[in-house]
Amino acid sequence: MSDSTLFQKIHQGAIPAKFLARRERCFAIEDIDAKAPFHVLVIPVKPIPSLADLAEDDGVIVADCLALASDLAREHGLAKGWRLVANVGADGGQTVAHLHFHVLGGRHLGWPPG
């Protein structure tokens, strides 16, 4: 397990986290450094480094992640709006080399974000 990513370790239970959902291909946890009243991470079980590293057969995984994000937004009352973010690479703000989507909501989210 030493080569596992942070998110694989969380999924395996080696690192504690507050899970909001678990599905076959993805799971959702609360972000420990929340930037909005609602801030969760939707993470594929498969350790894909980033969106830049998607393989042709990863489409179903990404679709499941997006569906989970939408379900969570609906379940948590974000009808007025929410944001989905995937950081790619160091300049894009990615700090964990395992694809994940930030789902943010619960307040007005300005633009530009960074």
N, C-alpha and C positions, 0 to 999 in steps of 0.2 A: 504493500500500500504506500510505500515511500514515494513512488512516482505519481501518485494520485494528485489530482488538482484539489484545491481548497473545496470546490463544490462537490467533487466526488466524495471527499471525506465527510462532508456534511450529509450527503445522500446516504452514505454507509453508516451514519450514526457516530463516527469517530469524533466529530466536532458538533456540539449542540447548536441548534437553531430552532426558531419557531416556524414550523411548517403550516402553511395555509392550505396546501393541496398537494397530493401525490397522484400522478398518473403514470401510465406505462412508460411514456417517452419523456416526460418532463415533470418538474415539481416546482412549487413556489414557496419562498421563505420571506420573512420580513427582512428588510435591509437594516443592518445594525447602525447605519449612518444616514438615517432618513432625511430626505430633502423636501418632503411634503408630508402633510398629515397621513396620507396613504402612500406608502413606498414599499413595494415588494419586488423581489427578483423572481423571474420565471426562467428556469434553467433546464436545458435538456440533460437527460441522464447520460447520453453519449458525450464524451469530452471533445467537443468541437472547439478548437482554439478561438475562432471569431467568425463573424460573417464572411470575412475574406477567405476563409478556409472551407466553405461549404462544398461538399461533394454533390453530385447530381442526385443521389438517392437520399440526401438529407432534407429534401423538400417537405416530406411528411412530418419530420421532426419539428421543423420551423412552423409548419401549419398548426401542429398541436400546441406549440408554445404560444402562438398568437391566439388560438382559441381559448386557452387557459387564461391568458391575460384579459381577454374580453369577458369571460365568465366571472373572473375576480372583480373586475370593474363594475359589472352589473350587480353582483352579490354585495358589494360594499358601497352601493349608492352613489356611484360616480356618474349619474345620468347627465350632469351639467358639463362633463368633459374630463378627460384624462390624457396622459401622454405616455407613449411607449418609446423607450430609448435603448439603442444597442450601441455601445461604444466600441470602436474598432481601432486597435493599435494605440501606442503610447500617446501620440498627438491627438487621438480621438478621446483620450481619457480612460482607456481600458487598463485596469490594474490587475485583473485576474485573467489568465490565458485559458478561459473556458467560456464559450458563448453564454451570454445571459442577457435578459431583457429587463430593464427597469420599468415598472408600471407606477406612475405617479399621478396623484390626484388629491382632491379634498380641499383645494384652494385654486385661485386663478393662477395659471402658469404663464408667465410673460414670455415674450419673444424678442430678441434672440435669447436662447437658453444659456449661453456661456459667454 
